[in-house]
C-alpha cells in the first residue's frame, strides 16, 4: 500500500517507519524543514529505542522517504494518515488548526480516491469535521473516505508497541475504508476492533482518561498510606493481583505528565462539556495530579526547612524513562517551585537534558548521576530510569552534604536506603 504519513513526530515517525517495515511504501511529510533535513541525513530527531535502525533499513530498501511537500506525497499515496500535533489551547480544548490545514491540503491535492485516516488524538466528532472540510475544498468531487485509527504507542517503547499492540482500533463508515485499513495492518498479529468513527475516537480519549485516573487513584491512596503508616506499593501490589483491576498504572509518584495524558484529559473534559456532561470525576483526577507535584515540594521543604541557598540534586527530568520528551514533565513544575524558593538545582537525565534546557534554563546540568550528588543537601528522584536503581548508595552518600533521598518514583526499598545511612522519603510509604 502507498501511504503518506503527515506529521513526522513521535507518532508519525514511528508509525511511518513501522508501516514501511511491514511492507508498505511510506512517505513521511513534515512542515518542519529542519526535521526533514535531519531525517534525510539519517539522523533521528527524537530518542526512541530501536527506531534509528528501522528507519535506516527501510530508507535503504526504498520503502521510506521524507519530504516537506504534502501535495506530492498525497498524489503518490492512496492512504493519507494525519499524525500532526494537537496541542492544548488555554481553554483546554485541543488546537486542531494543523489538522484542518492538512485536511485542506489533502482535499486540494488529491487526484483520485483517497482514504484519510486520523491518527492524531482528536475529540469525538473530528471525523465529521474532516469529512465536511474535504467536501468543501474538493471541488472536483473526487471520492474519499475518512477513518479513525487512534494510536496507543508509548514513548520509550513506541516501536514495540506499534508492532505488537494490545489492539488495533479502526473506525470507518464504508466497507472500502474498512478493507483498506485491515489490509494495511494485516502483517501485525493483534486483535482488530472495527467500529464507527465516533466510537473509535472515544476509545482513545476514554483509554487515556482511565489510565490517568488509575495513576491519580494511586496518588490519593498514597496520602492515606502516609497518614495510616501503610506502604502504597504493597497496597497496589495486593490490589493489582486482582485480574479485574490489574497492576499497571497504579504506581504512586510525582504525577503523570507527557504530551498525552494532561492534554487528552483536558480535551476530554472539554468535549464532554460541549456534549452536555460535566465530567467531574476527571476534573478530580487532574486536581490530584497537580497536588502530587505540590506535595512533593512540601516533602522537600519539610526535610530541609528553608530552601533558599540549599543544593538540590535531581535525578531524571523526562516525564518517564526511555524518552527524551520533556513536554508537561512533572519535573518542570517541581523544579520551578524549588527555584522560586531560592534553591540551587543541579540535575542529570540520561536522554532529556537537551530538551530540558528549553524548559529549565536556570539550573545546572551534570554529566552523570554521581556528579549530581556532590554537595547536595537532598537528592530527588523524578524519573525512574533503570540506571538510577543500580547506583551504589554508599558512593552517593559520601558525595552529599546531607544524605537525604526524596524518592518521587518509589524506585528504592526504604529499608535498604536507610541501612546505608541515608534518610529516605518516598511517596505513600508510611510516615516520612
Ligand atoms: P509531535 O509534536 O512529536 O509531532 C507532530 C509533528 O507534526 C511535528 O513534527 C510537526 O512539525 C508536524 N506538523 C505540525 N503541523 C503540520 C502541518 N501542518 N503539516 C505537516 N506537519 C505538521 O507530536 P506527537 O507526539 O507525534 O503527537 C502527534 C499526535 O499523536 C497528537 O495528537 C498526540 O496526542 C497523538 N499521540 C501521541 C502519542 C505520544 O506518545 N507522543 C501517543 C499516541 C497518540
Boltz pocket constraint, residues with backbone or C-beta under 6 A from the ligand:
constraints:
  - pocket:
      binder: B
      contacts: [[A, 6], [A, 7], [A, 8], [A, 9], [A, 10], [A, 11], [A, 12], [A, 29], [A, 30], [A, 31], [A, 32], [A, 35], [A, 83], [A, 84], [A, 85], [A, 86], [A, 98], [A, 101], [A, 102], [A, 119], [A, 120], [A, 121], [A, 122], [A, 151], [A, 152], [A, 153], [A, 154], [A, 155], [A, 259], [A, 260]]
      max_distance: 6.0
